[in-house]
Amino acid sequence: PVLMAADVLVYKADRVPVGEDQRQHLELMRRIAERFNARFGKTFPVTEAAIPKTAARVRDLQDPTKRMSTTQSSEEGKVLMLESPESIMKKFKRAVTDSGSEIVAREDKPGISNLLDILSAVTGSELAALEAGYAGKGYGALKVDVAEAVIEALRPIQGRYTELARDRGELARLLDLHDRRGRHANEWEDWPWRRLTSTMASDEGRREGQWAKQRRACNCSPRSASSPVCVSLTRCSRGSRASSFPSW
């Protein structure tokens, strides 16, 4: 979560496309931005989540009460980007569904809701239109349609991956190209990291000056150079409360 926050904040993104399961991480990012802005001045936008209306949390195909995860889901419960069409079809055909035969997206039908969400996301169709289209049809037809739609959505990604994997020269060229772009970006005067460290250094210098001024005023000394806290913790040698000192 912290690395995710750093990647987003350093480029000052104001909206981030995430799934529902990333909402907590985004809240952490927002708190970091707010606290940084409060201390160093307006630096980062407080990022908003761009959560899709459908498939915001893709569910495990074998346990639709849980989210699909590359690490926690079973092999039958997850679909991988480079998975073969035959394997994808098999997994969707074996997907756990719900009691009854009605194909609708409802809280009491997590299995069917998950399949409809996935189909809506990869085809761009509205859930209401999909529900109407499957009126009177069985679960088997829905599973096959979802599998075929996912296979088609992944086909160009898998095709491009195969091209790059076979052409090692092109892959090396692209890696070198983006490596040089990254190195060049670090040399920009307005590179976000340069602006950020400059802002922090200016503020730290101001706070050091404030601390030195107050320390001279009361003849107190910090317990150590790394811990600039009033000696008495509650009152300095001249009776001033330690809480009046700058907070690190």
Disulfide bonds with the S-S distance in Angstrom:
none
